[in-house]
Amino acid sequence: MKKVSLRAYSAILIALCVITLLVVYIVRYVNHGEDWALYFDYATSEFSYTLTDRNGVVLANMGGGTKTYADDPEVRKVCYHVVGDYGGNVGTGALQSFQKELSGYNLIGGIEQHDDVTLALTVDSELNKIAYNALAGRNGCVLVSNYKTGEILCMVSSAALDPVDPPENIPDGAYINRCISSSFTPGSVFKIVTLTAALENIGDLSKRSFTCTGGIDVMGVRVSCTGVHGTQTIEQAFANSCNCAFAQLALELGADTLSRYADALGITRTHTLDGNTTAAGNFDKDESGSAALAWSGIGQYNDLVCPYSMLRIVSAIANGGTVVEPSTLGVSEKMTKLISPSTAQKLSSMMNYNVAYHYGTSRFPGLNISAKTGTAELGGENAPHGWFVGFLNDEEHPYAFVFLIEHGGTGLSGAGALANEVLNYAVSLPAPQPAPVQAD
């Protein structure tokens, strides 16, 4: 009897072990099956997997015993961070992000032997050329998207390299896509966040006047402005990018409110772009009434912003408060409400006023543009980062944009000039039709 019981217990134990291992295998297969399957060597397969831009320009091709990139070395370089490389040095490139789509993998069948696969990205390689060349060797990044469809039309990060013929000394940060994987001191583009909070929390904002004498004293610390703007409305203070006015707003709103808006607008959060996690920004809550809080409300102190996060904000403003989440793989179906339609309309009008009242429409011939500049002071002898963010009021070309030049001087003369060159080329192209929606 004891032998029968022992055998029964042993059988049950073995069965439990088998079931446990099976459950572990199934869980690991669901979570990691794609990674296992992608050990498949499609370079030696007779099938072809091709990556193109929105116009059919081949950016990469795998299969038939070869792994190749675009024929044009300039295209290879300007699209380097969008495409990535076969070595995985750029972990956020399409060759890494879209392995599943390129290989034809599915959970049930693994990698099936099928017809050749072509995957069309939404980016325009010619527009990338214009943007990269306009950066003229300066570190920085350019993002241009269709705010109605979410399609990213231009994504450029500099410095970059030609994966076929990389230089002996790899440029600093060449493997990092600054558009999505880095965050920077924002300077005055952060005033969009402070203004949003003020519009929704200060009832008489439109009736107020703000006086600027070149600086204000906050608990014994001088918060300096870039000029002496005199008495201004909130529209004029925003156009003048007046530090005095926005420091006062930050102090009145308080750290809790500003922090809440920085989070709600996505500044301090990570986001997901085509499966890649973007860099989070930063907003430190300092004590109420402090000079640090005043500086943080104008985009200095410890503020940091990822260019991609700023693209989402200006896209939402242009689109009535809701961002169509950007993608490099066809029209996006995901939307996120960031602000109310009424607040978006006010921000849009004030950003357009910036150009008409302060920047000058003559700087942007042929463009009906709403924008905000940023000159991010970095301290010491470091030249400031230059930002220019906003969107076009153009039904045929509904483009949102972010231009950043590291150590590029003032936002208007540096990044603004870059924007003018790239956007004028962008609107000279035929109005873009949505890139093909990719099959599952």
CORRAVEN-V781875 format. One record per helix or strand. SS is the DSSP state (alpha for helix, beta for strand). FROM is the first residue (numbers start at 1). TO is the last residue. If there is no record, write none. Layout:
ss: <SS	SS>
from: <FROM	FROM>
to: <TO	TO>
This chain:
ss: <alpha	beta	beta	beta	alpha	alpha	alpha	alpha	beta	beta	beta	alpha	beta	beta	alpha	beta	alpha	alpha	beta	beta	beta	beta	alpha	alpha	alpha	beta	beta	beta	alpha	beta	alpha	beta	beta	beta	alpha	alpha	beta	beta	beta	alpha>
from: <2	48	58	66	73	80	94	99	105	110	117	125	140	151	178	183	187	205	210	215	221	230	234	243	255	272	276	282	291	304	307	322	327	335	341	361	369	385	399	411>
to: <37	52	63	69	78	83	97	103	106	111	120	135	146	158	181	184	201	207	212	218	224	232	239	253	264	273	277	282	296	306	318	324	327	337	359	364	376	392	405	428>
